[in-house]
Amino acid sequence: MATQTENFDEALDIFDLSVSRKIPSVRSELGAGVYYLSADGGPDTWGVNGTAETWLTSNVAGNVTVSHDDFFDITVYGGVSIYFGGPAIDATSRSESVASRLWSRVQRRSVIPVHNYTTDAPDLLATDEMNGDLITVAQIAMGGDLLNAPNLLEDDGEFIDIILVDPDTAFSPMGTIALNDDQRLLSADLLHNVDTVEVGLIVIPGSDLGGVSAAITGQDGVDVVTLANNNEVSGFMLTAIGEADGIHGEDVTGFNINRNTIAAAGDDGIGIDTSGLADASGIIVDNMITDAGDEGIDIQGQNVAIDFIDNTILRSGNDAIDIDITGEFAGLILGNELNESGSSGLEIDAATIAAIISQNITNNNGGDGMNIVANNTTAPLLISLNTANLNGGDGISVVFNGTLDSFVDIDMNTADSNVGDGISLVSNGTGDILGTITNNTTNGNDPGIFVQSHDVASDLFLDITGNIAAP
């Protein structure tokens, strides 16, 4: 269902009732009354007012009204009335008798008020912008059957679209939560966007529920969540026990894994093997992964395009992020903190690479801060604005093994106090390397910058300038 509202600006209908008393000595009249304002199909309100009117000359009178209601709060308005025609009655006589006032007008509100208001419109059944199907949501509360929720069916026999889990809940399912294609598993302590045909983008839940993320603890040796194609998993606290992943996928694509906390995974925090697919893609954003027994994030496959953005991965047994690709890796690796792992902070091993690696922190890892190995690039490899300090190997290591030329720009990184090189760029193949190593800081390494070609056929065409490298 898509909840809608409608907004109106409407002139209000008015009913008022007033009583007044003349004060002849000052040629004035004081009054008080009530009034009712309403809009067709909209809100209404009662109000009270007080009026004062005084005759200034025989045909000029001044008036002021003070009113109060729930729409406009306190309103003060006044006016001057000039009368033309009728008997010439002096101002004093107008205040003294009923007959003398026969030609006097009755003062009324001179401005018709306009009120802006919003009302609920009838709910619409919301349909998916991509396929036109009805969007269905299953809300899971404490004690609900989260394990079997992915298998709930719509009226047309399709699996339900969204599984929305209440905040402040905890689950220990007796098996993996196995999602079906195109399902979203969402924790309701966060807001999530849903694209609809009827009203465009809506947000669920409809208001900020607060609380803490739903917690799911897996069974020993069982992956907590298992992906299918085009899944989203968002906002959970996941704990894997024994040799199991927090989130696992086999031959899947189109995944969106965001804003989860994954702790104490005996195997990988997130482990996805797409080797059975020629191409796979996804995004992994803003997750916290701690103490994974193997890799924080482990990606395997043929040709893979994945963005890794703003993840924090600490104390993994091996690499924080390990990307092992037999074809091309393409993606954005931005703003991640990959620290204190047993091996490398970032490990990429691909046949070809076309990536931007920027603004990451890879400190205090047992191996390299970053270790990137490929045959060659298919687009310039940009490595910029990263910090790779205090690692047991090199700060940043790049190796090309292929016969084709590669292009790389290594710019404005900090790689200090590593056991190995600050920045290492090596060719083991016959292809040339072209690019830049500029404006980096590499203090306290052995050496600061190391560049080498192991084959006479491989030439290095590099601009190496503006770097700071102290012992």
N, C-alpha and C positions, 0 to 999 in steps of 0.2 A: 504494500500500500504506500502511496505517496501522499503525505499530508500537505494540503495546500491552504493558502490564505488569499483573501482578496482585499484590496485597498481602495477606499472611496474618498472623494471630496464631495460633500453633499450639503445643499442648503437645507436647514432644519425647519420643520413645522413648529409653530409656536402657538401655545394657548396661555393666556395670562389673566389674572384676576387681581384687581387692586382696589383698595379703599383709601380715601383721602379726607383731609380736613382742611377747611379754609381758615386762614388767619387774617381777618380783614385789616387789622391794625398795621400790618406790614405788606398788604396786598400780595400775599403768598399762599401757597397750598403745599402741604406735606402729605405724603402717601406711603403706603407699604403694600406689598402684594407677593403673590406666588406665581410661578410660571412653569410651563412644561415644554421641554424641547425633545423632538424625536426625529429620527431619520427612517425612511422607508426600509424596512428589513434590517435596520442597524440599531445602535444603542439609543437609549433615552435617558433623561434625567429631569428631576425637579429642581427648581431654584427659588431663591427669595430675592426681593429687591426693595429698595427704598428710593423715593423720588422727592424732589423739591422743585417748585416752580414759582416764579415771581414775575409780576407784571412791571415792566420798566416804563412803558408809555401806554397809551390807549390801544396800540396795535402791535406792540413788541413785548414778547415774554421770553425769559430765559429759564432753562430747566437743566437739571442734573439727575442722573440715576446711578446708583451703586447696586450691583447685582453679584450674586454668588451661586455657582453650580459646579457639578463635578466635571463638566467639559472644559469650562473656561476659567475656573477658580473665581477670583475677584475681578470684576470688570467695572470700570468707571467711564461713563460717557455723558456728554451734555450737548446742548444745542440752544439756538436762538430761533424763536418762531416769529414771523412777521405776518400779520393778518391783513387781507385786502377784502373790501366789500362788507356788506352787512351793516347793521345799525352802528352808529358811532356811539359806543358806550365807553365811558372813561374807565381808566384802570381801577379806580377805587370801587365803582359800582359793580364791576365784574366779580368782585370778591364778596359781595354782600347778600345776593339773593339768587334763588334758583332761576327766576325769570331773566335776571341779568346775564345768566351764563348760557342761555339757549344758543347763542351764536358762537360759543367758545368750543374749540376743538378739544378732543380728548387726547392726551399725550400717550403715544405708544412707542415701543422700541423702533427706532428709525433705521436701524441697520439689520438686515437679515443675516444671522450668523451662519457660517459655513464650517462644518466639522470634518476633520480627517479621521477616519477610523479603519481598522482592519478586522475582518471577520474570518472565521474558519470557513473554507469552502469544502464541499464534499470530497472525501478522499478518493483518489484515483488508484486503480490497479496499475502498478508501475511495470513497464516492460523493458527488457534489456536493449540498450542502444545498438549492440552488436548483432544480435540475432532475432530481436523482436519477441522473444519468449517472455512470459510472465516471470518476474523476479520473486522468488519465494525465500522466506527467512524462517529458520528454526531457532528459537531462543532457548538456551540451555541454562537452567538455574542450578544451584547447589543440589546435588543428589540426582541430577538428570543423567540420562544415558548418553554421555558424550561419545562413548566407544561406537555406538550404532547410529549416531546422528548423521554421518555421511550417507547412510543408506536409506534415509527417509525419502519418500517419494511424493512428487506432486500429483495432482489429479490426472495429468496426462501420462503418468508413468515415468517421467524424468526424475532424476535425483534433485533434491533441494539445492538451491543456489548458494545460500549464505547460512553458515552456522555461527550464530552470535552468542557468545558465552558471557554470562553475567560476571561483573567484577567481584572481587572478594570471594571467589570460589576456588575449590581445590579438588582435583580428580586424580585417581590412581587406576586408570583403566587396566583391564586384564589382558590387553593386547595393544597392538599399534593402532593409532587413529588413522585409518587408511582412507584418504580423500579420493573422490572420483573426479573425473575431468571437469574443469570449469567451476569448481567449488572454491569458496572462500571461508577460511576458518579465522574468526575475528574475536578478539577480546573486547568487551563492551566498555572497559574503562577508558578506551581511546575512541576518537571520532574517526569514521571511515567514509570515504566518498563512494557513491553509487551513481553511475550514469544511467539515466532513464530517458525513454522516448518522450514521455508526457511533459516533464518539468525540467529536463536537463539534469544537472548535478544536484543530488540530495545527499544529506549526511545522516548516517546511522551510528549510534542511537540518536534520536531526535534532540537530545540535550546531553550535557556533560554529566555523566553519572558519578564521576569521581571514583574513589576506591583504588584498589590495587589490581594489577593484572591477574587474570585467572591463572592458576598454577596447575601444571600437569606433570606428574611423576610417573615415569615408565616402569615396567616390570624388568627384572634382571635379564639382560641380554636382548631386550626387545626395543626397537626404535620407537621413540615417542610418537612421532608423526611421520607418515609415509605419503609422499607426494604422488599425484598423477599430473596430467597436463593442465597448464593454465590455472594453477592454484595460487592462492595467496594465503600466507600464514602470518598473522599480525598481532602483536601485543601480548604474547604469552610469556610466562615463566616456565621453562621446560627443564626438567632434570632427568637425564638418562642414567641408568644404573647398569654397571657391568659393561660388556663389549657391545655397546649400542650407540647409535647416533641420536642426537636431539631431533634433527630433521633429516630424513633420508629420501632419496629419489633414484630410481633406475629408469633410464631411457625416457626421461621427461623433459619437457620444454615449456617456456612461457611462465616460469615460476616468479613469484614476487614474495620475498621473505623480508619482513621489515619489523622493526621495533620490538624484537623478542629478546629475552634474557635466557641464555642457555648455559647451564652450570653442570659441572662434574660429569661430562659425557665420557664414558669409558673408551669410546672410539672417537668419532668426529663430532664436533658441535653441529655442523651441517655437512653432510656427505652426499654428493650428487654425481652419479656416473651416467653419462649420456652416450656411452660408446656405441650403443646400438642405433643411434640416430646420426644421419649425415650432418645435421645442423641442429643446434640447440641454443636457446637464449634465455635470459632472465635478469632479474635485479636482486641484489642483496644489500639492504640499506638499514643502517642505524640499529644494528644488533649488538648485544653484549654477550661475548662468549668467553667463559673462564674455565680453566683447568680441564680442557679436553685431553683425553688420554693419548690421542694421535694428532690429527690436524684440527685446528680451529674450524677452517672451511676447506674441504677437499673437493675439487672439481676435476673430473676426468671426462674425456670425450674426443670427438673428431674435430669438427669446426664449431667453435663455441663463441658466442658474444654475450658477455655478462658484465654488468656494471657493479662494482663494489664501492659503496659510498658510506662514509661516516660510521663504519663498524669499529668496535673496540674488542680486541682479542688478546687475552692475557694468559700466559703460563700454559700454552699448549705443549703436549709432550714432544711433538715434532714441529712442523711449520705452523705459523698462524694462518696463512693462506697458502695452499698448495694447488697450483693449476697445472695439470699434466695433460697436454693436448697433442694428439697425433696429427692434426691439421692446423688450422689457423685459430689463434686466440685474438679476439678484438674486444676492446672494452675500455671503460673509464675506471681507474682505481684512484679514488679521491678521498682525502680526509680521514683515512683509517689510522687507528692506533694499534700497532702489531708488535707487542713488546713481551719480553721475558719468555720467549718460546725456547724449546730445547734445541731446535735447529734454526731455520731461517724465519725472519718475519714475513717476507713475501718470496715465494718460490714459483717461478714460471718456467715450464719446459714445453715448448711448442715447436712445431715445424716452421710456422711463420707467425709473425706478430704484427699487430697494428693497434697500438694502445697509447693512452695518456696515463701517466703515473705521476700524481702530483699531490703535494700537501699531506703526505703520509708521514707518520712517525714510526720508525722501526728501531727501537733501542733495546739494549741489554738482551739480545738473543744469543743462543749458543753458537749458531753459525753466522751466516751473512745477514745483514739487515735486509738487503734485497739481492736475490740471485735470479737473473733473467737469462735463459738459454734458448736460442732459436737458430734455425738455419739462416733466416734472413727476414727482413721487414717487408711488408707489402704497402706500408705507409710509414712516414717518419715516426719513430719511437721517441716520444717526449717524456723525459724524466726531469721534473722540475720541482723546486720548493719543498723537497723532502728533507727529513731529518733522520739520519742513520748513525747513531752514536753508540759506543761502548759494546759493540758486538764481538763475538768470538771469532768471526771470520772477517770478510770485507764489509765495509759499509754498504757500498753499491757495486755489484758485480754484473757485467753484461758480457755475454759470450755469443759470437756468431759462428756457426759451423758450416754454412752452406756455400754453394758455388755462385750465388747471385749477390749483387751488391745490396748493402743495407745502409739505412739512413737513421741517425740517432742524434738527438740533442739532449745533452746533460747539462742543466743550467740551474744555478742558484740553489744548489743543495748544500746541506751541512752534513759532513760525515767525519766526525771527530772521534779520536781515542778508540779506534777499532784495533783488534789484534792484527788483522791483515791490512789490506790496502784501504785507503779512504774511498777511492773510486778506481775500479778496474774495468778496462775495456780491451777485450781480447778477440782476435780472429783466429779460429782453428781451421777455417775453410779457405777456399780460393777466391771468394767474393771480396770486393773492396768494401771498406767502411767509410762513409762520408758523414760529416756532421760537425758538432761543436761540443767542447767541454769548457764551459765558460762560467765565471763568477761563482764558483763553488768555494766552500771553506772546508779544508781537509787537514785539520791539525792533529798531531799526535798519533799518526798512523805510520805504517811501514810498507811502502811509502805513502805519500798523500794521494798521488795520481799515478796509476800504472797503465800503460798502453803497450800492446804487443801484437804482432802478426807472426803466426807460426808457419806460414807458407809464403814462399817468395812470390807467388802469384797474387797474393792479397795485399793490396796497397791501402794505406790509411790516409785519408784526406780529411784532416781534422783541424779546426780552429780551436786551439787550447790557449785561452787568454783570460785574464782577470781573476784567476784563482788565487786563493790564499792557502798556503800549505806550510805549516811550521812543524818542526820535529815534535 
